Amino acid sequence: MKWRTRGKSDRQLSPHEAALCVFGFHERMTPEEHARVRAILERAVEHAPDDSDCWAMLATVYTDEHMFGFNAKPDPLGRAQVAARRAVELSPSSALASQALAQSLFFRKELHACRPVAERTIALNPMDGAISAFMGLLLALCGDWERGCAAAEAARKLNPHFPGWYWLAPLFHAYHKGDYRAAVGFAMRVNIPGYFWVPATTAAAFGQLGDLEAARKGVRELLTIRPDFGTAAREEFSKWFQPDLVENYLDGLRKAGLDVAAGQPDP
């Protein structure tokens, strides 16, 4: 991306270059970069309203407002779904558009609607490991654990140098089943420094296993990354998990010694 845009201002980027900016953002993942890329894409769809990729990437950036809390404006998931549906309307066979729609449906908790869209996304580009891994994760967390984990496994076989987050589907499945030692093993494979899911899982899993020394170590690592996690845990887990898994994770963290803020269970 850098060589194609060197010397250009953000306002000079073509629609294709604007869409590619999202991939750079997902490598850096800062609020500042998010605000920049969102502005680029909003200009792009204004000037090229029939570009499906720009709409799909804009939907993804809007969803990131919800996922990561970056530069949140009102109703990020509503805006994401509008943009994603526009992308699909413009290019029904685009895996990027379909992925954006599946993601928006998932985070809006429209899980029954998400599942067929996620399956279609994989079918549209089965050789894209990132798509298969992410759609597999969403399918697993929609409740179709077997299918979701199979899709994630297929993604791992496509490229032996896959990112560590490809292990998230089997990680969450193991924790969901109560196989806490397996969950710890998968968490170690994720191997993404500064990623709160790793110490959150190890702390909760060791808490459930009664290994308090290891559990407290996980809590210390978690609080180094997210000092506010005791108050934010329910909100963060609820973005991704169904209520039973939210409560299971919170229970493990309490057993690990984290002071988790009280709250009403999700409906």
Secondary structure, 3 states (H helix, E strand, C coil): CHHHHCCCCHHHCCHHHHHHHHHHHHHHCCHHHHHHHHHHHHHHHHHCCCCHHHHHHHHHHHHHHHHHCCCCCCCHHHHHHHHHHHHHHHCCCCHHHHHHHHHHHHHCCCHHHHHHHHHHHHHHCCCCHHHHHHHHHHHHHCCCHHHHHHHHHHHHHHCCCCCHHHHHHHHHHHHHHCCHHHHHHHHHHHCCCCCCHHHHHHHHHHHHHCCHHHHHHHHHHHHHHCCCHHHHHHHHHHHHCCHHHHHHHHHHHHHCCCCCCCCCCCC
